[in-house]
Amino acid sequence: MKGQREYVDDAKFSGHGHIVSDLLHKFSRWYELHRERELLASLSDEALKDIGVSRADVEHEAIRPFWDDPMHK
């Protein structure tokens, strides 16, 4: 009986691992976006010119909230 109970308990809560995994992925993505925007803002004007981005574009990107994911990942 003990084995059956453990099986039922595992089945009952198995869906929660997926939710936790999704949340961790989302938090990780938000941190990644925040970090990329920080790094972009720290680039020199010469570096921005090399990659074809204006300072105005960078400022516009830098003020976006961390949860605003243009790729919807």
C-alpha positions as CSV (number, residue, x, y, z in Angstrom):
1,M,0.0,0.0,0.0
2,K,2.8,2.4,0.8
3,G,4.1,2.2,-2.8
4,Q,0.7,3.0,-4.2
5,R,0.3,6.0,-1.9
6,E,3.6,7.4,-3.0
7,Y,2.6,6.9,-6.6
8,V,-0.6,8.8,-6.1
9,D,1.1,11.6,-4.3
10,D,3.7,11.9,-7.1
11,A,1.0,12.0,-9.7
12,K,-1.0,14.6,-7.7
13,F,1.9,17.0,-7.5
14,S,3.8,16.3,-10.8
15,G,2.3,19.3,-12.6
16,H,3.8,21.8,-10.1
17,G,7.4,21.1,-11.2
18,H,6.5,22.4,-14.7
19,I,5.1,25.6,-13.2
20,V,8.2,26.1,-11.1
21,S,10.4,25.4,-14.1
22,D,8.4,27.9,-16.2
23,L,8.7,30.6,-13.5
24,L,12.5,30.0,-13.2
25,H,12.8,30.3,-16.9
26,K,10.8,33.6,-16.9
27,F,12.9,35.1,-14.1
28,S,16.1,34.1,-15.9
29,R,14.9,35.7,-19.1
30,W,13.9,38.9,-17.3
31,Y,17.4,39.1,-15.8
32,E,19.0,38.4,-19.2
33,L,17.0,41.3,-20.7
34,H,17.9,43.6,-17.9
35,R,21.6,42.7,-18.2
36,E,21.6,43.1,-22.0
37,R,20.0,46.5,-21.8
38,E,22.5,47.6,-19.2
39,L,25.4,46.4,-21.4
40,L,24.0,48.1,-24.4
41,A,23.6,51.4,-22.5
42,S,27.3,51.1,-21.4
43,L,28.6,51.0,-24.9
44,S,30.5,54.0,-26.3
45,D,29.1,56.0,-29.2
46,E,31.8,54.5,-31.4
47,A,30.8,51.0,-30.5
48,L,27.1,51.9,-31.1
49,K,28.0,53.3,-34.5
50,D,29.9,50.1,-35.4
51,I,26.7,48.0,-34.8
52,G,24.4,50.5,-36.4
53,V,22.5,51.7,-33.3
54,S,22.0,55.3,-32.3
55,R,22.2,56.6,-28.7
56,A,18.5,57.5,-29.0
57,D,17.7,53.8,-29.8
58,V,19.7,52.7,-26.8
59,E,18.0,55.1,-24.5
60,H,14.6,54.0,-25.8
61,E,15.6,50.3,-25.2
62,A,17.1,51.0,-21.8
63,I,13.9,52.5,-20.3
64,R,11.8,49.5,-21.2
65,P,10.7,47.5,-18.2
66,F,12.6,44.2,-17.7
67,W,9.4,42.2,-18.3
68,D,8.9,43.8,-21.8
69,D,10.3,41.0,-23.9
70,P,10.3,41.8,-27.6
71,M,10.8,38.1,-28.4
72,H,8.1,36.9,-26.0
73,K,10.3,34.1,-24.7
